[in-house]
Amino acid sequence: MTQTPELESLTPESLTCGLMVLANLDSDLAWILETLGPPPMWQRQPGFATLLCIILEQQVSVAAARAVFTRLCGVVVTLTPENFLILDDVQLRGIGFSRQKILYCRGLAQAIATGQLELTKLETMDETTIRTELKRLKGIGDWTVDIYLLMALQRPDVFPKGDLAIAIAFQKLKNLATRPTPVQLEAMTQHWRPWRAVAARLLWHYYLSNPK
């Protein structure tokens, strides 16, 4: 049985280690690694701006979300919760926020500004506690938490089972007749523990490459 590594977050060195372990465990992941090379770290800076950007990415393309985020950063040069809260609905709609995401992002900003949520403290918490803390806020569900854990906090065994790109990549890689559900993905990837965040990076790498 593979032992859980003694690390809090991924590094380039531990990513390489995880890739080697996964390649030995799963021939399909080994094929991705051999064909496409190692995936990017896809690392993001922990904090308000990153979590807000992930909320913007919910149920839209990354490109569309990044366009809105870029326009926001053009209006709010220093993107802090306090500065974000200065913007009214008209300004945010003009930037490209939907009504729903105005509500979600403003709720996040208010929670941080009032001290209800301290993002820096999440870095030393276990994943279950982090998930509980973040999901208290309206508009933050498991997918958003998973992406923050995986990319911002670099946790090694997070697997965003609700991610559409990962489901599509897994179906194609494993030659499945139907796209797996989140519950099925969770069950079918248990043998990738404790490196499922590395496996997720490989699946995104495969999805984005669109191999023939």
C-alpha positions in Angstrom: 0.0 0.0 0.0 1.2 3.5 -0.9 1.9 5.5 2.2 0.6 9.1 2.5 3.4 11.5 2.0 4.5 13.7 4.8 3.8 17.0 3.1 1.3 19.8 3.5 1.5 21.1 -0.1 2.9 20.2 -3.4 6.3 21.4 -4.6 7.9 20.8 -8.0 9.9 18.0 -6.4 6.9 16.3 -4.8 4.9 16.8 -8.0 7.6 14.8 -9.8 7.5 12.1 -7.1 3.7 11.9 -7.4 3.9 11.6 -11.2 6.3 8.7 -10.9 4.0 6.9 -8.4 0.9 7.4 -10.5 2.7 6.2 -13.7 3.5 3.0 -11.9 0.0 2.6 -10.6 -2.0 3.4 -13.8 -0.8 2.8 -17.4 -3.2 5.4 -18.8 -1.7 8.1 -16.6 1.7 6.8 -17.6 0.7 7.3 -21.3 -0.3 10.9 -20.7 3.0 11.6 -19.0 5.0 9.9 -21.7 3.1 11.5 -24.5 2.6 15.0 -23.2 5.2 15.4 -20.6 4.6 16.6 -17.0 1.6 18.9 -16.4 2.0 22.5 -15.1 1.8 23.1 -11.4 -1.1 25.5 -12.1 -0.3 27.4 -8.9 -2.2 30.4 -7.7 -1.5 32.9 -4.9 -3.7 32.1 -1.9 -6.0 35.0 -0.9 -9.1 36.9 -1.8 -8.3 37.7 -5.4 -7.8 34.0 -6.3 -10.9 32.8 -4.5 -12.9 35.6 -6.2 -11.5 34.5 -9.6 -12.5 30.9 -8.9 -16.0 32.0 -8.1 -16.1 33.8 -11.5 -15.0 30.5 -13.2 -18.0 28.6 -11.9 -20.0 27.1 -14.8 -18.3 29.3 -17.5 -15.2 28.9 -19.5 -11.9 29.9 -17.9 -11.3 32.4 -20.7 -14.6 34.1 -20.1 -14.0 34.3 -16.3 -10.5 35.6 -16.8 -11.8 38.3 -19.1 -14.1 39.6 -16.4 -11.3 39.3 -13.8 -8.9 41.3 -16.0 -11.5 44.0 -16.4 -12.1 44.1 -12.7 -8.3 44.4 -12.0 -8.3 47.3 -14.5 -10.9 49.1 -12.3 -9.6 48.0 -8.9 -5.9 48.1 -9.2 -5.3 46.8 -5.6 -7.9 44.0 -5.3 -8.7 43.8 -1.7 -12.1 43.0 -0.1 -12.5 46.6 1.1 -11.8 48.0 -2.4 -14.1 45.5 -4.1 -16.9 46.5 -1.7 -16.7 50.1 -3.0 -18.1 49.0 -6.4 -21.8 49.1 -6.8 -24.0 46.8 -8.8 -24.0 49.0 -11.9 -20.2 49.0 -12.0 -19.9 45.3 -11.4 -22.5 44.5 -14.1 -20.6 46.7 -16.5 -17.4 44.7 -15.8 -19.3 41.5 -16.6 -20.5 40.1 -13.3 -23.8 38.3 -13.2 -26.3 39.2 -10.5 -25.6 35.9 -8.8 -21.8 36.4 -8.8 -22.2 39.9 -7.5 -24.0 38.4 -4.5 -21.4 35.6 -4.1 -18.3 37.8 -4.4 -19.7 40.6 -2.3 -20.5 38.0 0.4 -17.0 36.7 0.3 -15.5 40.3 0.5 -17.8 41.2 3.4 -16.9 38.0 5.3 -13.2 38.7 5.0 -13.5 42.5 5.7 -15.5 41.8 8.9 -13.2 39.1 10.1 -15.8 36.3 9.7 -13.3 34.5 7.4 -9.6 34.7 7.7 -8.0 33.1 4.6 -4.5 33.1 6.0 -5.6 30.7 8.7 -6.9 28.2 6.2 -3.3 27.4 5.2 -2.7 25.5 8.4 -6.1 23.8 8.7 -7.0 20.3 7.5 -9.1 19.9 4.4 -12.3 19.0 6.2 -12.1 22.2 8.3 -11.3 24.3 5.3 -14.2 22.9 3.4 -16.6 23.6 6.3 -15.3 27.2 6.7 -15.6 28.1 3.0 -18.9 26.4 2.4 -20.5 28.6 5.1 -20.5 31.3 2.4 -23.3 31.5 -0.2 -22.0 30.5 -3.6 -19.1 28.5 -2.5 -19.5 24.7 -3.0 -17.3 21.7 -3.2 -15.9 22.5 -6.7 -14.8 26.0 -5.6 -13.2 24.6 -2.5 -11.5 21.9 -4.4 -9.9 24.3 -6.9 -8.8 26.6 -4.1 -7.3 23.6 -2.2 -5.6 22.2 -5.3 -4.3 25.4 -6.9 -3.9 27.9 -4.1 -3.1 25.7 -1.1 -1.4 23.0 -3.3 -2.9 20.1 -1.3 -1.6 16.8 -2.8 -4.7 14.6 -2.6 -7.6 16.9 -3.6 -9.6 15.6 -6.5 -12.3 18.0 -8.0 -14.7 15.2 -8.9 -17.3 17.8 -10.0 -15.1 19.3 -12.6 -16.5 18.8 -16.1 -13.1 18.8 -17.9 -11.8 16.1 -15.6 -14.9 14.0 -16.2 -14.6 14.3 -19.9 -10.9 13.5 -19.9 -11.4 10.5 -17.6 -14.2 9.1 -19.9 -12.0 9.5 -23.0 -8.8 8.2 -21.3 -10.6 5.1 -19.9 -12.7 4.6 -23.0 -16.0 4.7 -21.0 -19.3 4.5 -22.7 -20.8 7.3 -20.5 -19.3 10.2 -18.7 -18.7 9.3 -15.0 -20.7 11.1 -12.3 -18.9 12.8 -9.4 -19.7 9.8 -7.2 -18.4 7.4 -9.8 -15.2 9.5 -10.2 -14.6 9.5 -6.5 -14.9 5.7 -6.4 -12.8 5.0 -9.5 -9.9 7.2 -8.4 -9.3 5.9 -4.9 -6.3 3.9 -6.0 -4.6 7.2 -7.0 -4.5 8.3 -3.3 -2.5 10.1 -1.9 -1.7 11.9 -5.2 -5.1 12.6 -6.7 -4.3 16.3 -7.1 -1.4 15.3 -9.3 -3.7 13.0 -11.2 -6.1 15.8 -11.7 -3.4 17.9 -13.2 -2.6 15.1 -15.6 -6.2 14.8 -16.7 -6.4 18.6 -17.3 -3.2 18.4 -19.2 -4.8 15.6 -21.4 -8.0 17.5 -21.8 -6.3 20.7 -22.9 -4.0 18.9 -25.3 -7.0 17.4 -27.2 -4.9 14.5 -28.4 -6.2 12.5 -31.5 
